[in-house]
Amino acid sequence: MNVLDLGFGPLDEQLWQLLFLSVRCGAALLAAPMVGVLAVPPALRALLALAFAVFVAIWVPPVQTPEMMSFLAVLALVQEVVIGAALGFVLQVAFAVPLIAAEQISGTMGLAIATSIDPASGAQSGALGTYFGLLLTLLFYAIGGHLLWFELLIESYRILPAGSFAFGPEAAQSILVFMGYGLATAAAIALPVVLVLLMVQLVTGVIARSAPALNLFALGLPAGTLAGITALIIALPILLEQFVRLLEATLNQASFVVETGGALG
């Protein structure tokens, strides 16, 4: 355990150390979907980053900070921003997966026009996407994913000491590969419901061809909506299992990013 000396002599050095340590935490919290939303004021994010910096300064081995206002300090700060943003971006990719799956399902069900402004992000979001996002968020907190992610953020200071310049291209490449995994997971989530809706559309098309007097829009839209809701209810256990696997893969990916940088260092 380290004891911070807050006397007047080393005050500038201690403040610079806290500021330097808070950059990675601030970038991670800004990029993470739990804190980096419009509902959380920027002042609260900065306060959380400073709180994490104090915790890191006390419990992590002392950090050799570069000289203030030097070119080496600028490079080290950029490195800290990259590491923190990478940890938060992995979570952003995971939380975007159910939204992509919901867009595919909503377009097939005819619910693409049911959109509203998401107060968390300020962007336009569909009703089904908001529902999937709430499910993933509740599962994330239920399995303790936020605690594991915060623990990984603190542990990254041990594996990747501040200013070590250890974040290499392998970690960035693994994030790109994880984005491909997220797209595949989104397709797997939407696949059962989309297949059911495709069969409903085929049956509706056959009925419309055999009885041209029937109104295809009056028959197809309610049938597709009811079939989609029924398919979602039936496939909900499978969807929850896929969400849990996605969260586990996300935490493993974040851990891999830190460990890869530590191996390079």
ChimeraX attribute file (.defattr): number of C-alpha atoms within 10 A of each C-alpha:
attribute: neighborCount
match mode: 1-to-1
recipient: residues
	/A:1	9
	/A:2	12
	/A:3	8
	/A:4	12
	/A:5	11
	/A:6	12
	/A:7	9
	/A:8	8
	/A:9	9
	/A:10	12
	/A:11	13
	/A:12	13
	/A:13	15
	/A:14	17
	/A:15	12
	/A:16	16
	/A:17	20
	/A:18	21
	/A:19	17
	/A:20	23
	/A:21	27
	/A:22	26
	/A:23	24
	/A:24	30
	/A:25	30
	/A:26	25
	/A:27	24
	/A:28	27
	/A:29	25
	/A:30	22
	/A:31	21
	/A:32	23
	/A:33	21
	/A:34	19
	/A:35	19
	/A:36	21
	/A:37	18
	/A:38	12
	/A:39	12
	/A:40	13
	/A:41	11
	/A:42	14
	/A:43	9
	/A:44	11
	/A:45	19
	/A:46	18
	/A:47	13
	/A:48	17
	/A:49	24
	/A:50	20
	/A:51	15
	/A:52	21
	/A:53	22
	/A:54	18
	/A:55	15
	/A:56	23
	/A:57	22
	/A:58	14
	/A:59	13
	/A:60	16
	/A:61	13
	/A:62	14
	/A:63	17
	/A:64	11
	/A:65	19
	/A:66	19
	/A:67	12
	/A:68	14
	/A:69	8
	/A:70	10
	/A:71	11
	/A:72	14
	/A:73	16
	/A:74	15
	/A:75	14
	/A:76	19
	/A:77	20
	/A:78	15
	/A:79	20
	/A:80	28
	/A:81	18
	/A:82	18
	/A:83	29
	/A:84	23
	/A:85	20
	/A:86	24
	/A:87	29
	/A:88	25
	/A:89	21
	/A:90	22
	/A:91	21
	/A:92	17
	/A:93	20
	/A:94	25
	/A:95	25
	/A:96	19
	/A:97	25
	/A:98	30
	/A:99	20
	/A:100	20
	/A:101	23
	/A:102	27
	/A:103	20
	/A:104	20
	/A:105	26
	/A:106	22
	/A:107	12
	/A:108	21
	/A:109	24
	/A:110	15
	/A:111	18
	/A:112	17
	/A:113	10
	/A:114	11
	/A:115	14
	/A:116	13
	/A:117	13
	/A:118	14
	/A:119	12
	/A:120	14
	/A:121	13
	/A:122	12
	/A:123	9
	/A:124	11
	/A:125	19
	/A:126	20
	/A:127	20
	/A:128	20
	/A:129	22
	/A:130	18
	/A:131	14
	/A:132	23
	/A:133	18
	/A:134	14
	/A:135	15
	/A:136	23
	/A:137	18
	/A:138	12
	/A:139	16
	/A:140	20
	/A:141	12
	/A:142	10
	/A:143	13
	/A:144	11
	/A:145	17
	/A:146	15
	/A:147	12
	/A:148	13
	/A:149	20
	/A:150	15
	/A:151	11
	/A:152	18
	/A:153	24
	/A:154	19
	/A:155	16
	/A:156	22
	/A:157	21
	/A:158	17
	/A:159	18
	/A:160	22
	/A:161	21
	/A:162	24
	/A:163	22
	/A:164	18
	/A:165	18
	/A:166	20
	/A:167	23
	/A:168	15
	/A:169	12
	/A:170	13
	/A:171	22
	/A:172	17
	/A:173	12
	/A:174	16
	/A:175	21
	/A:176	13
	/A:177	12
	/A:178	18
	/A:179	17
	/A:180	13
	/A:181	17
	/A:182	22
	/A:183	18
	/A:184	13
	/A:185	21
	/A:186	24
	/A:187	19
	/A:188	14
	/A:189	26
	/A:190	20
	/A:191	15
	/A:192	19
	/A:193	23
	/A:194	21
	/A:195	15
	/A:196	18
	/A:197	23
	/A:198	15
	/A:199	13
	/A:200	18
	/A:201	18
	/A:202	13
	/A:203	13
	/A:204	19
	/A:205	15
	/A:206	12
	/A:207	15
	/A:208	17
	/A:209	12
	/A:210	10
	/A:211	11
	/A:212	10
	/A:213	8
	/A:214	12
	/A:215	10
	/A:216	15
	/A:217	11
	/A:218	9
	/A:219	14
	/A:220	20
	/A:221	17
	/A:222	13
	/A:223	16
	/A:224	22
	/A:225	18
	/A:226	13
	/A:227	18
	/A:228	24
	/A:229	14
	/A:230	14
	/A:231	17
	/A:232	18
	/A:233	12
	/A:234	13
	/A:235	14
	/A:236	13
	/A:237	11
	/A:238	12
	/A:239	21
	/A:240	16
	/A:241	11
	/A:242	17
	/A:243	25
	/A:244	15
	/A:245	12
	/A:246	22
	/A:247	20
	/A:248	14
	/A:249	16
	/A:250	23
	/A:251	20
	/A:252	12
	/A:253	20
	/A:254	23
	/A:255	18
	/A:256	15
	/A:257	24
	/A:258	24
	/A:259	17
	/A:260	21
	/A:261	22
	/A:262	20
	/A:263	12
	/A:264	14
	/A:265	14
